[in-house]
Amino acid sequence: MPFELETVFESDPSVGPAGYSERPVFATLYAVAGRFVCIETSDSEINELVMRYFAGWHVAPVRADGITANVTIGVHTSDAQPTPPPDLPPFEVAEGGLCWTDGQIYFFEDRGSTILAGDGNSRVEVWIGDGAESRERSALARLIFNAAMVAMRRCGLYELHAAGVVSPSEESVLVIGPSGSGKSNLAAQLAAAGWRYLSDDTLLLFSRSGIVHAHALRKMFALTDEIFSAARLTESHSIEISIVPFDPLKKRFEPSSAFPGRFTLSCKPTRILFSRIENGAASRMESLNRAETMARLIRLCPWACYDKATAVAHLEVLGQLARQAQGFELRAGADLLDSEQASEYLLSQFNLN
């Protein structure tokens, strides 16, 4: 999954429940990209867990007074779990779990826990299994992430495993690819060279008035030692560094301390780089036509096909993005390990020098 699981256990004292309902339920409302997502649970430990996880994202807790949530996620720990729809065939999900879905029902099982979204699309129900595997922290983190993405898709926000940066000339660039494709590297190098950044790993796409916007989601950057040193981040004594528990080869830090004043919450993408790392010294880029760009977006956004209840709208946003932004294949070489070279190379490829 795109998010680093350890963010579940990082407290943020500024994040707390926005209100407490008349029923024995914690209800926390979050604002993201003009939408409102409510989390409800009767379990105080799960409530704290969800708040800590959401504290690692660019979502804002708000008071519920006068606000109607676009979608509500109900998290259950004691209720009996529903059974899969008998008339729908399941399929395996690449990251693990089984999914049953059609144009109305979305049903997902993984490690003894269940996510269900019905026809109304305004509620997503989550049941946490009783077994040790279901309660293991990485399983809980993945469950919370999956449920949040199901809910966000139902209010027009679509996850993209990508970094986002904005050049000094205001070209908004998405760097898309699976883990290990160089997204974090390039985002850090360009931010060090003066570009603005959204995220090094995960964004949300949405459409407004026919224009696709990318919204930052994950707050922290996570880099290998090699990239951390190449971006000269060790020269700053103000950066607090922690090791990623689930990937000890990476260092995690708050990018605002390394690149002060360069964060931007959203952008309108004009360029898309489908990145992969090669062993050569020199990077190479090739322009893609719209059909090639769209095909790659679909391949890297499987939920645009998996989740049939939101597939039409999801594919429409990807189609708008393919029309709006020029696509490129980037074969990243060793030259992109230098901040100034990385910036100059991309600006020259975009004819922006």
Secondary structure, DSSP 8 states (H G I E B T S, - for coil): --S-GGGGG---TT---SEE-SSS-EEEEEEETTEEEEEEES-HHHHHHHHHHHTTBS-EEE--TT---SEEEEEESSS------TTS--EE-TTS-EEEE-SS-EEEEETTEEEEE-TTSSEEEEE--SSHHHHSHHHHHHHHHHHHHHHHHTTT-EEEEEEEEE-TT--EEEEE-STTSSHHHHHHHHHHTT-EEEESSEEEEEEETTEEEEEE-B--EEEEHHHHHHTTGGG-TT---EEETTEEEEEEE-HHHHSTT-B-SEE---EEEEEEE-SSSS-EEEEE-HHHHHHHHHHH-THHHH-HHHHHHHHHHHHHHHHHSEEEEEEE-GGGGSHHHHHHHHHHHTT--
